[in-house]
Amino acid sequence: MTPRGYPAWRIVHRCSSAVLGILALLHVGLTWPIYRAWTPDAVWFAGTGLGLLMLAGLNLAYIGVEPCRLPTTRALRAANYVMAIFGIGAVLAVPEVQAGIVLAALAGQAVAASHTLPGPA
């Protein structure tokens, strides 16, 4: 039996994860045009994009037709909330529109994952 409202949460989860994945790809792709050399700042910039891409990919992999009940869903839900908190710090450090969009995607993904990734039965 699926939780009430699950299909709507699944849509929010997929959309948030897809937006985050697209922004992460853009983040990684812009590393070279922005930095022009493989510096520590460039590595940090690309690594942040890769981390966001990994989180989005994991979330997309876990979203199925029914609620995912794998034991590892607890770890993924925790990672979502940790990254959403990190996103708040990123918006405070870099108060730009794209940081706000990433934070919105991270927050949407974290909240929706609580409904679509309930964990083991």
VMD Tcl script that builds the backbone (N, CA, C; Angstrom):
set m [mol new atoms 363]
animate dup $m
set s [atomselect $m all]
$s set {name element resname resid chain x y z} {
  {N N MET 1 A 0.844 -1.181 0.000}
  {CA C MET 1 A 0.000 0.000 0.000}
  {C C MET 1 A 0.889 1.245 0.000}
  {N N THR 2 A 0.608 2.172 -0.881}
  {CA C THR 2 A 1.436 3.369 -0.987}
  {C C THR 2 A 0.894 4.480 -0.100}
  {N N PRO 3 A 1.764 5.356 0.395}
  {CA C PRO 3 A 1.301 6.467 1.223}
  {C C PRO 3 A 0.405 7.406 0.442}
  {N N ARG 4 A -0.509 8.037 1.143}
  {CA C ARG 4 A -1.421 8.993 0.503}
  {C C ARG 4 A -0.625 10.161 -0.062}
  {N N GLY 5 A -0.938 10.574 -1.275}
  {CA C GLY 5 A -0.245 11.687 -1.908}
  {C C GLY 5 A 1.097 11.316 -2.519}
  {N N TYR 6 A 1.437 10.039 -2.524}
  {CA C TYR 6 A 2.736 9.599 -3.028}
  {C C TYR 6 A 3.004 10.026 -4.465}
  {N N PRO 7 A 2.040 9.886 -5.410}
  {CA C PRO 7 A 2.364 10.280 -6.792}
  {C C PRO 7 A 2.784 11.749 -6.912}
  {N N ALA 8 A 2.157 12.631 -6.157}
  {CA C ALA 8 A 2.533 14.048 -6.221}
  {C C ALA 8 A 3.946 14.252 -5.676}
  {N N TRP 9 A 4.273 13.577 -4.581}
  {CA C TRP 9 A 5.613 13.697 -4.016}
  {C C TRP 9 A 6.654 13.124 -4.963}
  {N N ARG 10 A 6.293 12.070 -5.666}
  {CA C ARG 10 A 7.228 11.481 -6.627}
  {C C ARG 10 A 7.537 12.473 -7.742}
  {N N ILE 11 A 6.526 13.205 -8.184}
  {CA C ILE 11 A 6.734 14.214 -9.227}
  {C C ILE 11 A 7.654 15.321 -8.713}
  {N N VAL 12 A 7.408 15.789 -7.488}
  {CA C VAL 12 A 8.271 16.821 -6.896}
  {C C VAL 12 A 9.698 16.301 -6.774}
  {N N HIS 13 A 9.826 15.053 -6.338}
  {CA C HIS 13 A 11.154 14.450 -6.161}
  {C C HIS 13 A 11.885 14.352 -7.501}
  {N N ARG 14 A 11.203 13.862 -8.514}
  {CA C ARG 14 A 11.841 13.745 -9.837}
  {C C ARG 14 A 12.211 15.103 -10.405}
  {N N CYS 15 A 11.297 16.062 -10.314}
  {CA C CYS 15 A 11.582 17.390 -10.873}
  {C C CYS 15 A 12.740 18.065 -10.138}
  {N N SER 16 A 12.728 18.005 -8.809}
  {CA C SER 16 A 13.818 18.611 -8.036}
  {C C SER 16 A 15.151 17.951 -8.364}
  {N N SER 17 A 15.147 16.630 -8.460}
  {CA C SER 17 A 16.381 15.908 -8.769}
  {C C SER 17 A 16.858 16.210 -10.187}
  {N N ALA 18 A 15.927 16.312 -11.133}
  {CA C ALA 18 A 16.296 16.623 -12.513}
  {C C ALA 18 A 16.880 18.031 -12.619}
  {N N VAL 19 A 16.241 19.003 -11.963}
  {CA C VAL 19 A 16.757 20.383 -11.978}
  {C C VAL 19 A 18.147 20.414 -11.355}
  {N N LEU 20 A 18.310 19.734 -10.226}
  {CA C LEU 20 A 19.623 19.695 -9.579}
  {C C LEU 20 A 20.661 19.051 -10.494}
  {N N GLY 21 A 20.299 17.964 -11.166}
  {CA C GLY 21 A 21.226 17.302 -12.080}
  {C C GLY 21 A 21.643 18.193 -13.243}
  {N N ILE 22 A 20.689 18.908 -13.804}
  {CA C ILE 22 A 20.993 19.817 -14.921}
  {C C ILE 22 A 21.915 20.939 -14.454}
  {N N LEU 23 A 21.601 21.525 -13.306}
  {CA C LEU 23 A 22.462 22.594 -12.783}
  {C C LEU 23 A 23.856 22.073 -12.440}
  {N N ALA 24 A 23.925 20.847 -11.938}
  {CA C ALA 24 A 25.234 20.252 -11.621}
  {C C ALA 24 A 26.056 20.042 -12.892}
  {N N LEU 25 A 25.414 19.568 -13.956}
  {CA C LEU 25 A 26.128 19.405 -15.227}
  {C C LEU 25 A 26.643 20.744 -15.748}
  {N N LEU 26 A 25.819 21.775 -15.640}
  {CA C LEU 26 A 26.259 23.112 -16.050}
  {C C LEU 26 A 27.431 23.582 -15.182}
  {N N HIS 27 A 27.353 23.320 -13.903}
  {CA C HIS 27 A 28.413 23.709 -12.963}
  {C C HIS 27 A 29.743 23.075 -13.366}
  {N N VAL 28 A 29.716 21.775 -13.616}
  {CA C VAL 28 A 30.942 21.078 -14.026}
  {C C VAL 28 A 31.403 21.591 -15.389}
  {N N GLY 29 A 30.458 21.768 -16.305}
  {CA C GLY 29 A 30.805 22.215 -17.651}
  {C C GLY 29 A 31.396 23.618 -17.697}
  {N N LEU 30 A 31.054 24.444 -16.731}
  {CA C LEU 30 A 31.574 25.816 -16.710}
  {C C LEU 30 A 32.927 25.941 -16.013}
  {N N THR 31 A 33.440 24.849 -15.497}
  {CA C THR 31 A 34.719 24.919 -14.783}
  {C C THR 31 A 35.823 25.461 -15.686}
  {N N TRP 32 A 35.965 24.881 -16.867}
  {CA C TRP 32 A 37.055 25.311 -17.753}
  {C C TRP 32 A 36.880 26.747 -18.254}
  {N N PRO 33 A 35.697 27.155 -18.729}
  {CA C PRO 33 A 35.560 28.551 -19.173}
  {C C PRO 33 A 35.795 29.574 -18.060}
  {N N ILE 34 A 35.479 29.215 -16.839}
  {CA C ILE 34 A 35.648 30.168 -15.733}
  {C C ILE 34 A 37.099 30.216 -15.253}
  {N N TYR 35 A 37.753 29.070 -15.132}
  {CA C TYR 35 A 39.083 29.026 -14.499}
  {C C TYR 35 A 40.249 28.954 -15.475}
  {N N ARG 36 A 40.076 28.400 -16.641}
  {CA C ARG 36 A 41.108 28.330 -17.689}
  {C C ARG 36 A 42.352 27.529 -17.316}
  {N N ALA 37 A 42.531 27.173 -16.059}
  {CA C ALA 37 A 43.673 26.366 -15.624}
  {C C ALA 37 A 43.206 25.460 -14.499}
  {N N TRP 38 A 43.879 24.353 -14.325}
  {CA C TRP 38 A 43.492 23.379 -13.304}
  {C C TRP 38 A 44.118 23.804 -11.980}
  {N N THR 39 A 43.448 24.730 -11.313}
  {CA C THR 39 A 43.910 25.283 -10.040}
  {C C THR 39 A 43.116 24.647 -8.894}
  {N N PRO 40 A 43.534 24.862 -7.650}
  {CA C PRO 40 A 42.739 24.358 -6.524}
  {C C PRO 40 A 41.291 24.886 -6.538}
  {N N ASP 41 A 41.095 26.125 -6.938}
  {CA C ASP 41 A 39.735 26.669 -7.027}
  {C C ASP 41 A 38.918 25.950 -8.097}
  {N N ALA 42 A 39.555 25.631 -9.214}
  {CA C ALA 42 A 38.864 24.910 -10.286}
  {C C ALA 42 A 38.478 23.505 -9.828}
  {N N VAL 43 A 39.378 22.862 -9.097}
  {CA C VAL 43 A 39.085 21.516 -8.583}
  {C C VAL 43 A 37.911 21.585 -7.614}
  {N N TRP 44 A 37.915 22.564 -6.725}
  {CA C TRP 44 A 36.825 22.727 -5.771}
  {C C TRP 44 A 35.505 22.986 -6.496}
  {N N PHE 45 A 35.528 23.851 -7.497}
  {CA C PHE 45 A 34.331 24.196 -8.270}
  {C C PHE 45 A 33.781 22.963 -8.984}
  {N N ALA 46 A 34.648 22.237 -9.673}
  {CA C ALA 46 A 34.211 21.032 -10.382}
  {C C ALA 46 A 33.738 19.960 -9.397}
  {N N GLY 47 A 34.422 19.821 -8.285}
  {CA C GLY 47 A 34.052 18.822 -7.283}
  {C C GLY 47 A 32.682 19.085 -6.683}
  {N N THR 48 A 32.357 20.349 -6.464}
  {CA C THR 48 A 31.028 20.696 -5.965}
  {C C THR 48 A 29.961 20.278 -6.970}
  {N N GLY 49 A 30.205 20.562 -8.240}
  {CA C GLY 49 A 29.258 20.151 -9.285}
  {C C GLY 49 A 29.123 18.637 -9.359}
  {N N LEU 50 A 30.240 17.925 -9.233}
  {CA C LEU 50 A 30.190 16.463 -9.272}
  {C C LEU 50 A 29.443 15.893 -8.067}
  {N N GLY 51 A 29.625 16.505 -6.910}
  {CA C GLY 51 A 28.893 16.065 -5.719}
  {C C GLY 51 A 27.393 16.254 -5.881}
  {N N LEU 52 A 26.995 17.405 -6.415}
  {CA C LEU 52 A 25.571 17.650 -6.658}
  {C C LEU 52 A 25.023 16.690 -7.710}
  {N N LEU 53 A 25.834 16.405 -8.721}
  {CA C LEU 53 A 25.421 15.465 -9.763}
  {C C LEU 53 A 25.235 14.062 -9.190}
  {N N MET 54 A 26.134 13.646 -8.319}
  {CA C MET 54 A 26.024 12.338 -7.677}
  {C C MET 54 A 24.743 12.252 -6.847}
  {N N LEU 55 A 24.456 13.283 -6.077}
  {CA C LEU 55 A 23.256 13.281 -5.243}
  {C C LEU 55 A 21.991 13.234 -6.107}
  {N N ALA 56 A 21.960 14.016 -7.156}
  {CA C ALA 56 A 20.795 14.006 -8.050}
  {C C ALA 56 A 20.642 12.640 -8.712}
  {N N GLY 57 A 21.753 12.062 -9.166}
  {CA C GLY 57 A 21.697 10.749 -9.815}
  {C C GLY 57 A 21.222 9.660 -8.878}
  {N N LEU 58 A 21.696 9.676 -7.639}
  {CA C LEU 58 A 21.246 8.680 -6.663}
  {C C LEU 58 A 19.754 8.814 -6.395}
  {N N ASN 59 A 19.282 10.041 -6.255}
  {CA C ASN 59 A 17.859 10.245 -6.017}
  {C C ASN 59 A 17.030 9.765 -7.198}
  {N N LEU 60 A 17.468 10.064 -8.396}
  {CA C LEU 60 A 16.726 9.616 -9.576}
  {C C LEU 60 A 16.738 8.099 -9.685}
  {N N ALA 61 A 17.823 7.470 -9.274}
  {CA C ALA 61 A 17.907 6.013 -9.337}
  {C C ALA 61 A 16.976 5.352 -8.320}
  {N N TYR 62 A 16.732 6.005 -7.205}
  {CA C TYR 62 A 15.909 5.415 -6.149}
  {C C TYR 62 A 14.408 5.639 -6.364}
  {N N ILE 63 A 14.036 6.584 -7.217}
  {CA C ILE 63 A 12.609 6.868 -7.412}
  {C C ILE 63 A 12.046 5.834 -8.372}
  {N N GLY 64 A 11.077 5.093 -7.914}
  {CA C GLY 64 A 10.451 4.077 -8.749}
  {C C GLY 64 A 8.945 4.254 -8.780}
  {N N VAL 65 A 8.281 3.237 -9.243}
  {CA C VAL 65 A 6.823 3.271 -9.305}
  {C C VAL 65 A 6.241 3.168 -7.897}
  {N N GLU 66 A 6.845 2.356 -7.064}
  {CA C GLU 66 A 6.412 2.189 -5.676}
  {C C GLU 66 A 7.463 2.819 -4.766}
  {N N PRO 67 A 7.114 3.105 -3.514}
  {CA C PRO 67 A 8.126 3.649 -2.599}
  {C C PRO 67 A 9.304 2.685 -2.457}
  {N N CYS 68 A 10.503 3.230 -2.537}
  {CA C CYS 68 A 11.714 2.423 -2.413}
  {C C CYS 68 A 11.891 2.003 -0.959}
  {N N ARG 69 A 12.098 0.726 -0.732}
  {CA C ARG 69 A 12.221 0.211 0.632}
  {C C ARG 69 A 13.598 -0.394 0.910}
  {N N LEU 70 A 14.624 0.026 0.182}
  {CA C LEU 70 A 15.977 -0.459 0.434}
  {C C LEU 70 A 16.513 0.131 1.740}
  {N N PRO 71 A 17.330 -0.614 2.456}
  {CA C PRO 71 A 17.893 -0.096 3.712}
  {C C PRO 71 A 18.746 1.165 3.522}
  {N N THR 72 A 19.321 1.330 2.346}
  {CA C THR 72 A 20.190 2.485 2.099}
  {C C THR 72 A 19.416 3.785 1.887}
  {N N THR 73 A 18.093 3.707 1.823}
  {CA C THR 73 A 17.320 4.938 1.628}
  {C C THR 73 A 17.481 5.889 2.811}
  {N N ARG 74 A 17.713 5.346 3.997}
  {CA C ARG 74 A 17.932 6.218 5.170}
  {C C ARG 74 A 19.173 7.076 4.965}
  {N N ALA 75 A 20.225 6.473 4.447}
  {CA C ALA 75 A 21.462 7.219 4.198}
  {C C ALA 75 A 21.246 8.283 3.122}
  {N N LEU 76 A 20.470 7.956 2.089}
  {CA C LEU 76 A 20.208 8.925 1.030}
  {C C LEU 76 A 19.357 10.076 1.554}
  {N N ARG 77 A 18.352 9.775 2.371}
  {CA C ARG 77 A 17.546 10.851 2.959}
  {C C ARG 77 A 18.425 11.756 3.820}
  {N N ALA 78 A 19.320 11.170 4.604}
  {CA C ALA 78 A 20.227 11.969 5.439}
  {C C ALA 78 A 21.134 12.845 4.568}
  {N N ALA 79 A 21.656 12.279 3.484}
  {CA C ALA 79 A 22.510 13.045 2.569}
  {C C ALA 79 A 21.734 14.211 1.962}
  {N N ASN 80 A 20.469 13.991 1.643}
  {CA C ASN 80 A 19.647 15.066 1.089}
  {C C ASN 80 A 19.527 16.223 2.074}
  {N N TYR 81 A 19.268 15.908 3.343}
  {CA C TYR 81 A 19.122 16.976 4.342}
  {C C TYR 81 A 20.449 17.670 4.629}
  {N N VAL 82 A 21.535 16.920 4.673}
  {CA C VAL 82 A 22.851 17.535 4.896}
  {C C VAL 82 A 23.177 18.498 3.751}
  {N N MET 83 A 22.903 18.070 2.523}
  {CA C MET 83 A 23.190 18.934 1.370}
  {C C MET 83 A 22.264 20.150 1.328}
  {N N ALA 84 A 21.023 20.002 1.790}
  {CA C ALA 84 A 20.124 21.160 1.854}
  {C C ALA 84 A 20.655 22.182 2.857}
  {N N ILE 85 A 21.179 21.705 3.984}
  {CA C ILE 85 A 21.787 22.615 4.963}
  {C C ILE 85 A 23.032 23.266 4.362}
  {N N PHE 86 A 23.827 22.488 3.644}
  {CA C PHE 86 A 24.983 23.034 2.933}
  {C C PHE 86 A 24.527 24.105 1.930}
  {N N GLY 87 A 23.394 23.859 1.273}
  {CA C GLY 87 A 22.855 24.825 0.317}
  {C C GLY 87 A 22.517 26.150 0.970}
  {N N ILE 88 A 22.032 26.112 2.208}
  {CA C ILE 88 A 21.753 27.362 2.930}
  {C C ILE 88 A 23.059 28.127 3.117}
  {N N GLY 89 A 24.104 27.417 3.519}
  {CA C GLY 89 A 25.408 28.057 3.669}
  {C C GLY 89 A 25.931 28.606 2.357}
  {N N ALA 90 A 25.684 27.881 1.265}
  {CA C ALA 90 A 26.136 28.345 -0.044}
  {C C ALA 90 A 25.423 29.626 -0.452}
  {N N VAL 91 A 24.134 29.715 -0.168}
  {CA C VAL 91 A 23.379 30.928 -0.513}
  {C C VAL 91 A 23.872 32.111 0.318}
  {N N LEU 92 A 24.206 31.860 1.577}
  {CA C LEU 92 A 24.733 32.944 2.414}
  {C C LEU 92 A 26.113 33.391 1.928}
  {N N ALA 93 A 26.935 32.440 1.472}
  {CA C ALA 93 A 28.280 32.769 0.994}
  {C C ALA 93 A 28.275 33.352 -0.411}
  {N N VAL 94 A 27.368 32.858 -1.251}
  {CA C VAL 94 A 27.293 33.288 -2.649}
  {C C VAL 94 A 25.841 33.685 -2.933}
  {N N PRO 95 A 25.455 34.890 -2.551}
  {CA C PRO 95 A 24.055 35.294 -2.721}
  {C C PRO 95 A 23.711 35.629 -4.177}
  {N N GLU 96 A 23.649 34.599 -4.993}
  {CA C GLU 96 A 23.320 34.759 -6.403}
  {C C GLU 96 A 22.114 33.903 -6.728}
  {N N VAL 97 A 21.466 34.214 -7.832}
  {CA C VAL 97 A 20.236 33.523 -8.224}
  {C C VAL 97 A 20.449 32.022 -8.361}
  {N N GLN 98 A 21.531 31.614 -9.006}
  {CA C GLN 98 A 21.759 30.188 -9.231}
  {C C GLN 98 A 21.931 29.426 -7.915}
  {N N ALA 99 A 22.509 30.048 -6.916}
  {CA C ALA 99 A 22.642 29.391 -5.616}
  {C C ALA 99 A 21.267 29.195 -4.982}
  {N N GLY 100 A 20.388 30.163 -5.144}
  {CA C GLY 100 A 19.024 30.033 -4.636}
  {C C GLY 100 A 18.249 28.931 -5.340}
  {N N ILE 101 A 18.463 28.789 -6.647}
  {CA C ILE 101 A 17.785 27.730 -7.401}
  {C C ILE 101 A 18.296 26.360 -6.948}
  {N N VAL 102 A 19.600 26.243 -6.740}
  {CA C VAL 102 A 20.161 24.983 -6.244}
  {C C VAL 102 A 19.596 24.674 -4.865}
  {N N LEU 103 A 19.507 25.667 -3.987}
  {CA C LEU 103 A 18.941 25.454 -2.658}
  {C C LEU 103 A 17.488 24.996 -2.753}
  {N N ALA 104 A 16.711 25.605 -3.629}
  {CA C ALA 104 A 15.310 25.196 -3.793}
  {C C ALA 104 A 15.224 23.746 -4.270}
  {N N ALA 105 A 16.096 23.370 -5.206}
  {CA C ALA 105 A 16.093 21.988 -5.699}
  {C C ALA 105 A 16.524 21.019 -4.596}
  {N N LEU 106 A 17.532 21.395 -3.820}
  {CA C LEU 106 A 17.980 20.541 -2.721}
  {C C LEU 106 A 16.891 20.386 -1.655}
  {N N ALA 107 A 16.228 21.477 -1.316}
  {CA C ALA 107 A 15.173 21.425 -0.300}
  {C C ALA 107 A 13.985 20.611 -0.804}
  {N N GLY 108 A 13.575 20.839 -2.056}
  {CA C GLY 108 A 12.472 20.067 -2.627}
  {C C GLY 108 A 12.795 18.588 -2.674}
  {N N GLN 109 A 14.009 18.276 -3.045}
  {CA C GLN 109 A 14.454 16.884 -3.113}
  {C C GLN 109 A 14.454 16.250 -1.723}
  {N N ALA 110 A 14.922 16.971 -0.712}
  {CA C ALA 110 A 14.996 16.431 0.647}
  {C C ALA 110 A 13.613 16.168 1.220}
  {N N VAL 111 A 12.712 17.118 1.060}
  {CA C VAL 111 A 11.369 16.946 1.609}
  {C C VAL 111 A 10.623 15.846 0.859}
  {N N ALA 112 A 10.705 15.859 -0.460}
  {CA C ALA 112 A 10.001 14.835 -1.245}
  {C C ALA 112 A 10.559 13.446 -0.976}
  {N N ALA 113 A 11.866 13.344 -0.760}
  {CA C ALA 113 A 12.479 12.043 -0.492}
  {C C ALA 113 A 11.962 11.435 0.801}
  {N N SER 114 A 11.562 12.276 1.754}
  {CA C SER 114 A 11.001 11.762 2.989}
  {C C SER 114 A 9.700 11.013 2.743}
  {N N HIS 115 A 9.020 11.341 1.652}
  {CA C HIS 115 A 7.762 10.685 1.314}
  {C C HIS 115 A 7.944 9.556 0.311}
  {N N THR 116 A 8.917 9.676 -0.574}
  {CA C THR 116 A 9.081 8.673 -1.627}
  {C C THR 116 A 10.128 7.620 -1.298}
  {N N LEU 117 A 10.953 7.882 -0.286}
  {CA C LEU 117 A 11.978 6.926 0.131}
  {C C LEU 117 A 11.755 6.560 1.596}
  {N N PRO 118 A 10.706 5.808 1.897}
  {CA C PRO 118 A 10.384 5.546 3.289}
  {C C PRO 118 A 11.339 4.596 4.005}
  {N N GLY 119 A 12.151 3.872 3.294}
  {CA C GLY 119 A 13.077 2.946 3.936}
  {C C GLY 119 A 12.499 1.541 4.034}
  {N N PRO 120 A 13.205 0.683 4.745}
  {CA C PRO 120 A 12.772 -0.723 4.817}
  {C C PRO 120 A 11.418 -0.875 5.495}
  {N N ALA 121 A 10.681 -1.890 5.071}
  {CA C ALA 121 A 9.349 -2.141 5.630}
  {C C ALA 121 A 9.430 -2.713 7.021}
}
mol reanalyze $m
mol bondsrecalc $m
mol representation Tube
mol addrep $m
